[in-house]
């Protein structure tokens, strides 16, 4: 391993540890507070550092299909989920269109690379194709929401924020497990995704209950 490769790897791991640590803290922080917003920005910056170092590693040092796909998925979810905080009930804008278009282009290139790459091992196929499938569904949703009635966005933006940011956290955990835990693959990598979906479902339910409180009180 060359010195530049080692430096990039150290930066990647350090940023990842910080991002995952902050992400877990956010899960247990009261939402909508100043602390939540500050920690959210820190999570975003560290996760962007993770994605940037992963891109550098994939382009200049070693291309691993599974981690390349996860990098695109995490970056798209992160930026889209962060941006929706600023648009809220206004719905998608040109930034969303740009993000979805870039994700479509890079995702298509990765699909071609994955299909013809001999380095895609059988143990990682499940993670690679499930991640590509998730990316495709998210891109489809991004384009589809341009057709939604404007009144929908006022209710949907919170769910989008929850899903995309929590999914980004657990996608990083899945990548971390793939690097650190060598036994039980690919199931040990699928487990974080399942836990992530359960966590998202829990926050969806809590958000729904919170949003329903005014109407229940009035009744």
N, C-alpha and C positions, 0 to 999 in steps of 0.2 A: 504494500500500500504506500503510495506516494505521500509526501508531506501535505500538499494541497488537499488531497483526498481525505487525509486524516483530520485536517482542520475543519473541512466541510462536515465531516461525520460528527465531530465533537459539537460543532455549532448546531447541527440537526438534532442530536440527542438532547443537548442542553435546552434548546427551545422547546422540544417535545415534552420533556419532563415539566418545564414551567407551565406550558399550555395545559397539560393534563391536570396538573395540580390546581391551577386556577380554575379550570373547568369544573372539577369536582367541588371546589368551594362554592362556585356559583350555584350549583344544584341545590345547595343547602342555605343559600342566601335569600332573604326576602326580595321578591321581584319588584322592579320599578323604583328602587331606592337609589340614592347617590352611590352607595357602595356597589350595588349591582351594576350600575352603568360603568363605573370606573374599572371594576373587575372584568366586565365584558369587553371593554376596549383593550385591556391588557391581554386577555385571552385571544382576541382577534390579532393583535400585533405578533404575539408569540406563535400563533398558528400560521400566520403568513410567513414568518421566518422559517417554520418547519417546511412549508410548501416550497419556498424559494430554495432552500438548501437541498430539498429532495429533487427539484428540477435540475439544479446544478449537478447533483450526483448522477442522475439518470442520463443527462446529456454528455457530461465530460468524463465520467468515471465508469459507471456500471449500470446498464439498463436491466431492471428487473420488472417484468410486466405487472406483477401484482402490486408493487409499490408505486409504479407509475400511474396505474388506474386509480388507486386510492388517493394519490396526490391530487389528481384532477377532480375527483369526487369531493374531497375535503375542501379544496379551494373554491369550487363552485358553490357548495352549500354554505360555506363561511361567508363569502362576499355577498351572495344573494340574501342570506338570512340576516346579515348586518344591514344591508341596504334597505330592506323592507321596514326597518325601524324609522327611517326618514320619510318614506313614502306613505306608509300606513294606509289610510282609507282612500288615498289618491290613486292607488293601483299602480301597475307597472309603468316604467318610463324608458327612455333610451338607454339608460345604464343597464336595466334588466335585459333589454334586447341585446345589448353588446355582450353581456355575460353569457346569456344563453347561446348566442351565435358562436362565441369563442369555445364554449364547452362542447358544442356540436362538432365544430371543426377538429378540435384536439381529440375528442372522444372517438371520432371516426378514424383518425390517424392511428390512435392507439388500438382500435379494434383490428385494423389491418395488421399492425405490428404483432399483436397478440396471437392472431390466427396463424401467422407464419413464423412465430418465434419458437425455436426448439427449447428455449429456456423456461417455457411455461410448463412446469411440472404438474403431474396429476394431482398432487396434494394441494396445489394452489389454484387449480382450475375453478373450483367452486367459488372461492373468494373473488377471483378475477371476473368471472362471468356474472356473478351476482352483483358485483360492484358496477360493472358496465350496464347491467339491466337497471339498477337503481338510478344511475346517471341518466339513462335514456328516459326513464319515467319522469324524473325531475325536469329534464329539458322539455318534454312533452307538456308537462304541467305549466312551465314558464310561458310557453307560447299559447297554451290554452287559456290562461287567465287574462289574456288581452280581450277575450270575448265575454268575460264575466260582466254582469251588471255592476255599475259603480257601487251600489249598496252592499254588495257582497264583500268588498275589500275591507270594509270597516270591521267585519267579524273574522275574516280569514287571516289578516296579517299577523295576529298573535300566534296562531297555529303554525303559520309558515316560519316565524322566528323560532318558536320552540323546536319544531322538527329539524330545521336545518342546522341550528347551532348545536343541539344535543347530538344529532347524527354526526356532525363533524368531530365532536369529542370522542364518541365511541368508535368512529372510523380510525382515529389516531390510535386508540387503545388496541384495535384489531391489528393494525400495522406493528405496534410495539410487541404484541404477543407473538406475531409471526416472526419477529427477529429474535426474541429472547427465549421463548418456549419452543423447543424443538420436538417435543413429543405430543401426540394427540392431534396432529395436523390432519385435515384442516378444521376439525371440530373445535379445537381450542381457539381458533380465530373466529369461528362462527358464533361462539358463545358471547363475546362482547356485543356483537350485532343484535343478538336476541335480547340481551339485557338492556341495550340501548333502546330497542323498540318498546320494551316494557316501561322503561323510564319515560319515553315520549308519551306513551299512552296514559301514564299517571299524570303527567303535566297537562295533557289535553283535558283530562277529566277535571283536574283542579281549576283550570282556566274556565271550563264550561260552568262549573259550580259557582265560581266567582262572578262570572258574567250574568248568571241567572239570579243572583242574590237580590238585586233591585226589584225584579219582577215578582219574586217570591214574597219580598217584604211588602210590596204594594198590594198583593193579593190578600 
